[in-house]
Amino acid sequence: MANEFYGVRVAKATYDFDVHGGATGDGQSLGVIVPEGAIIMRCTGNVQTTLASDGSATVAINVGSTELNAATAFDDATYVAADVHYDTAASGDTPVVLTSDSEVNIDIAGAALTAGKYDIYVEYLY
């Protein structure tokens, strides 16, 4: 049997208000795919421009239907501090294996976002 080599990979997606807008809704596509069979280990966010809203917006981060960060207020430390780390919320902070190619996306709820740029780094084995 031949050896198979796996490595840690990182998918980077960016939510940018100027590109994506800030309307409420589920599954706002960020254009980055994580492949089937990937084992998601964790996710890290980095603020380029602070998120803003005229109301009480919340943002959730997902890969496909796998929630990485549950709906959290836009002005919470998660979206304000640079280099925030969070594990896969839906799985109880254990790795998640993707059963299909899945796109990094966000859900915006409660109120629209009016500004912001936020990088999302999804660390996975593949």
N, C-alpha and C positions, 0 to 999 in steps of 0.2 A: 504494500500500500504506500502510495506517495505521501510525503508530508504536505500538509496544507498550511499555509502561513496566513495568519490574520494579524491585523494591526488596528491601532486606534486611529480613527478618522474623525474629522470635525467638519460639520456642515455649518456654513455661516449664512444666515438670512438677515435681512435688514428691513424693519418697518420704518418707512419714511413718509411722514404726512404729506410732503410735497409730491410724492409719487403715488401713494396708495389712498390718500384721503383719510378721513376719520369717521366715516359713517358707522353707525351701529350695525352689527350683524355677525353671524358666525362664519368661520372659515375664510377670513380674508387672506387670500393667497399671497405668499411672499416669494414664490417662484423658485424654491429650492427643494429638491427631492432627496429623501433619505431612502436607500434601497431596501427591498424585501430581504429579510434575514438579518438586517442590522440589529445589534443589541445595544439599545440606548442606555448609556450609563449615567449621564447627567447633562445638565444644560446650564449655560452661563449667559448672563445678559450684560451689556455694556451701553451706557447712555452716551449718545453723541449730542443730542439736544433733548432737554427735559420734555416729557409729555405734558400736554396741557388740555384742559377741557373747561367749558363753561358750566358744566354740571358735575355729576358724581359718576364719571365714566369708570368702568372696570375693564381690565384687559386680561385675557387668558392666552397662554401659549400652548400650541399643540403641534404634534407631528401626525398628520392624518387625523384619526379620531383619538389618538393617545394624548391625554392631557399631561403636559410637562409642568405647567404652572397654572394653578386654578385661578379663576377670576379674582383679580386683586385691584384695589383702587389705584388709579393712574398716578396718584401722588404718594403712594406707599414707597418705602425705601427700596422695594424691588425695582421700581421704575425711575428712581431718583438717584440712587447711589451708583457709582461706576463699578463695574465688575462684580455683579451680584451672582452668586451661585445658588442653584436650586436643583434638587433631584427630581425624579419623575413622580409627581404628586399622586397620580391615579394608581400607581403600582405600590404605594406604600414605601417609596424610596428604594425600590429594588429594580434591577434592570428589566427592560421591556424588549421583547423580540417582535419586530415588525413582520406581519404576515403578508404584506404587499408593499410595493413602492408607495411612499407616503410623503406628502408635501408639508413643509413647515408653514403654519398659518396662525393667525390670531383671531380671537373673538373679542369684539368691542361691545359692551353692553352698558345700560344705565343712561348714558349720554354720549354724544359724539366727542371724539378727540378733535382739538383745534390746532395742534402743533406737536412736533416731536420727531426724533429719529433715534432708533433703538436697535442695536445689533443683538442677534440671538445666535449663540454657538451651541450646537447639539453635538455632544461627544458620543461616539458609538464605536463598537467593535464590528469589523467586517472582514 
